[in-house]
Amino acid sequence: MSSPTPTADPDQIIDTSKMSADKRAALEIAEGARDRTGNEGLAAQLFMGRFAHDLLSEFPSQSDEDRAIGDDLCERVGAFLKANLDPEEVDASRTIPEAVVRGLAEMGIFAMKVPKVYGGLGFSQVNYNRVMMRIASWCGSTAVLVSAHQSIGVPNPLKLFGTDEQKQKWFPQFRKGAISAFALTEPDVGSDPSKMTTQARLSEDGKHFILSGEKLWCTNGPIADIMVVMARTPPKVVNGIEKPQITALVVEKGMPGIEVAHRCDFMGIRAIQNGLIRFNDVRVPVENVLWGEGKGLKLALTTLNTGRLTLPAATTGMAKQCLSFCRRWGAERTQWGLPIGAHEFGRHKLAWIASHTLAMEAVTWLTSHWADQGRDLRLEAAMAKLFTSETAWKIVDMTMQMRGGRGYEKAVSLKARGEEPYPVERMMRDCRINMIIEGTSEIMRLYLAREAMDPHLRLAADVIRPGVPTGVKMRAGAKLAAHYSAWYASQWFNAGLWHHHNEMGGLAGHYQYIESGAHRMARSMFHHMGMYRDKLERRQLILGRLMDIGTDLFAMAATCSYARHLGTDAAERLADHFCREAIRRIESTYRELAANHDPVTNQVGKSVLAGDMRWLEEGVEWIGKQS
Ligand SMILES: Cc1cc2nc3c(=O)[nH]c(=O)nc-3n(C[C@H](O)[C@H](O)[C@H](O)COP(=O)(O)OP(=O)(O)OC[C@H]3O[C@@H](n4cnc5c(N)ncnc54)[C@H](O)[C@@H]3O)c2cc1C
């Protein structure tokens, strides 16, 4: 089936003419920073109604040599942390001991992703994530120190976008233990970077950018030797229109004017050094621009894309700990004449935690291997982040429930009473942030929706964009109709009926479900696009449901393939259980798509925001400003 070639300027795909100036500015900046290359990845194809199972026919694995390298560092770092770092003390004192940071640096932990030619360990993403899983399973704060430095801090964008000269200059420092940070967020700039106020203006001699402004919640910022800072540089005029420019600058410790205005204190990961960093006319040499002027937001988003792959490994490390706590406690604790794990409620938790931990691991290793193969992972990384952060939170919550009162008690208190100090309370505090950092769950769903709809929007660009001459619109409309009549019809042929997937053994039925599920999801997305047209962008509950379906289908595919790769009956049984749970969620989500009370929800939410329900807040002592 041939597709009509998109003819419109991709910049103009979304009609912003009816939007408020603020919203238009935000959208145009976000669209300008998007990677607009086509996407043939597994997730993108699922949204277009095709399950590309050939991509999973062999679950990727490490070479013996690469595995041995990872085994060695995992063992060493695990033993080192166990001997030298008490995570409860770290949590209570909000400090990771200097000696531990030094010890990690000596092992090369801060240079895992630095290429060998620049003195680093040159680790594959798989080995890097294996080490991160180890660290995260022991101490959340230490994991965030290493990850903020290396997944999003200077090493990652430097590797992706730095010149050889820049790499020669900065990479070797990381082998010596230099720590870096990534500074995008500002007090008024969170998920939407369009209102960024940190500025970098060119000095009169053109040799420096003069940086001024504030960056909030910058992890490692207060102790960073080097950081990448996104700032506004003077706008450029393109086709008569002024385009805002965001540029990435490498800022080094010791440059006069950097001020740590405040160290933030959080619910969890309490020992991270995270702060409000103020730049008071800091002179940054123009050679410190990464990738080029105006490319800073795209750099930040691309960095986050691969940076996001660490969080699945870290959360899987936590999930494995929870599984272990629940198995041991479920067998040890007897109530009402049975071990609590043998009651049906207990069994449900054990089965859910184990099968979802396998799914998290599958998604983690699949995306890590694919990153090493250089595949485009825009959608898969976002799905992995969304799926693992939300699943980890449910797992920690279930673990706390299974531990009962002991789950709520601090590990130090348990230890003082002579009990096993399982740190579920700390893990719950450490875990919650994962649904917020590196793109909130809501933003991940909206990002996925934008990317999932992109092929349709591109095809329809000439029809929907304003200002296109009528003749062009009509020709584009005819082409579109021809394309969709063939594409849409193909979505009703259930490929799952003739692909039996015997190669999947006991999991074949789930592969068939994914195959027909992809068609059904593509049809459903198409129906909703037709029903709501340009208003679909505002129907976030609908988009969110569709993205949740897509994410579960992706996780099912990864899990089945991983279980077959592991090749044991136990892995297959866990994968089967995970798929049954995922299918139950998907079917329930389809029911919600078909029959929901979204309009009522919208009305009630609107009234609450307008203050109509303020009466319900009466009867308590007000905290904070009266409004
Ligand atoms: C511990 C910690 C570490 C961090 N580390 C770093 C770091 O190293 N570097 C850095 O630059 N930043 C860092 N951040 C910032 C973090 O990335 C942001 O908190 C995150 O991007 C969300 O921004 P926000 O908190 O301003 O929330 P907002 O963007 O204000 O969002 C608040 C809520 O509104 C929702 N929302 C926002 N937009 C929409 C929309 N269009 N539709 C529907 N819902 C929406 C969000 O999902 C969220 O639930 C860190 C934050 C914390 C707490």
The ligand as a MOL file (V3000), in Angstrom:
LIG
                    3D

  0  0  0     0  0            999 V3000
M  V30 BEGIN CTAB
M  V30 COUNTS 53 58 0 0 0
M  V30 BEGIN ATOM
M  V30 1 C 13.9080 15.6580 43.2860 0
M  V30 2 C 13.8510 16.3900 41.9990 0
M  V30 3 C 14.9330 16.3410 41.1290 0
M  V30 4 C 14.9110 17.0680 39.9340 0
M  V30 5 N 16.0380 17.1050 39.1590 0
M  V30 6 C 16.0690 17.9680 38.0910 0
M  V30 7 C 17.2780 18.1870 37.3750 0
M  V30 8 O 18.3180 17.6080 37.6730 0
M  V30 9 N 17.2590 19.0850 36.3640 0
M  V30 10 C 16.1350 19.7610 35.9990 0
M  V30 11 O 16.1840 20.5520 35.0640 0
M  V30 12 N 14.9640 19.5460 36.6520 0
M  V30 13 C 14.9120 18.6880 37.6850 0
M  V30 14 N 13.7520 18.4960 38.3890 0
M  V30 15 C 12.5300 19.1230 37.9100 0
M  V30 16 C 11.5450 18.1190 37.3370 0
M  V30 17 O 12.0020 17.6580 36.1100 0
M  V30 18 C 10.1770 18.8120 37.2720 0
M  V30 19 O 9.6740 18.7750 38.5850 0
M  V30 20 C 9.2280 18.1680 36.3090 0
M  V30 21 O 9.6440 18.3760 34.9960 0
M  V30 22 C 7.8130 18.7320 36.4390 0
M  V30 23 O 7.8270 20.1200 36.4680 0
M  V30 24 P 7.0670 20.8750 37.6570 0
M  V30 25 O 7.4270 20.2360 38.9200 0
M  V30 26 O 7.3060 22.3220 37.5160 0
M  V30 27 O 5.5380 20.5570 37.4170 0
M  V30 28 P 4.5230 21.3060 36.4500 0
M  V30 29 O 5.0360 21.3090 35.0630 0
M  V30 30 O 4.1160 22.5760 37.0690 0
M  V30 31 O 3.3350 20.2750 36.5320 0
M  V30 32 C 2.5300 20.1180 37.7150 0
M  V30 33 C 1.4590 19.0730 37.3960 0
M  V30 34 O 0.7050 19.4930 36.2650 0
M  V30 35 C 0.7560 18.5140 35.2390 0
M  V30 36 N 0.8080 19.1560 33.9210 0
M  V30 37 C 1.7340 20.0160 33.4570 0
M  V30 38 N 1.4630 20.3410 32.1780 0
M  V30 39 C 0.3330 19.6860 31.8390 0
M  V30 40 C -0.4550 19.6140 30.6640 0
M  V30 41 N -0.1280 20.2570 29.5450 0
M  V30 42 N -1.5400 18.8460 30.6770 0
M  V30 43 C -1.8810 18.1450 31.7530 0
M  V30 44 N -1.1840 18.1570 32.9010 0
M  V30 45 C -0.0730 18.9130 32.9470 0
M  V30 46 C 2.0270 17.7220 35.5080 0
M  V30 47 O 1.9600 16.4220 34.9690 0
M  V30 48 C 2.0490 17.7080 37.0290 0
M  V30 49 O 1.2140 16.6950 37.5040 0
M  V30 50 C 13.7520 17.7890 39.5770 0
M  V30 51 C 12.6500 17.8060 40.4450 0
M  V30 52 C 12.7030 17.1490 41.6490 0
M  V30 53 C 11.5410 17.2520 42.5760 0
M  V30 END ATOM
M  V30 BEGIN BOND
M  V30 1 1 1 2
M  V30 2 1 2 3
M  V30 3 2 2 52
M  V30 4 2 3 4
M  V30 5 1 4 5
M  V30 6 1 4 50
M  V30 7 2 5 6
M  V30 8 1 6 7
M  V30 9 1 6 13
M  V30 10 2 7 8
M  V30 11 1 7 9
M  V30 12 1 9 10
M  V30 13 2 10 11
M  V30 14 1 10 12
M  V30 15 2 12 13
M  V30 16 1 13 14
M  V30 17 1 14 15
M  V30 18 1 14 50
M  V30 19 1 15 16
M  V30 20 1 16 17
M  V30 21 1 16 18
M  V30 22 1 18 19
M  V30 23 1 18 20
M  V30 24 1 20 21
M  V30 25 1 20 22
M  V30 26 1 22 23
M  V30 27 1 23 24
M  V30 28 2 24 25
M  V30 29 1 24 26
M  V30 30 1 24 27
M  V30 31 1 27 28
M  V30 32 2 28 29
M  V30 33 1 28 30
M  V30 34 1 28 31
M  V30 35 1 31 32
M  V30 36 1 32 33
M  V30 37 1 33 34
M  V30 38 1 33 48
M  V30 39 1 34 35
M  V30 40 1 35 36
M  V30 41 1 35 46
M  V30 42 1 36 37
M  V30 43 1 36 45
M  V30 44 2 37 38
M  V30 45 1 38 39
M  V30 46 1 39 40
M  V30 47 2 39 45
M  V30 48 1 40 41
M  V30 49 2 40 42
M  V30 50 1 42 43
M  V30 51 2 43 44
M  V30 52 1 44 45
M  V30 53 1 46 47
M  V30 54 1 46 48
M  V30 55 1 48 49
M  V30 56 2 50 51
M  V30 57 1 51 52
M  V30 58 1 52 53
M  V30 END BOND
M  V30 END CTAB
M  END
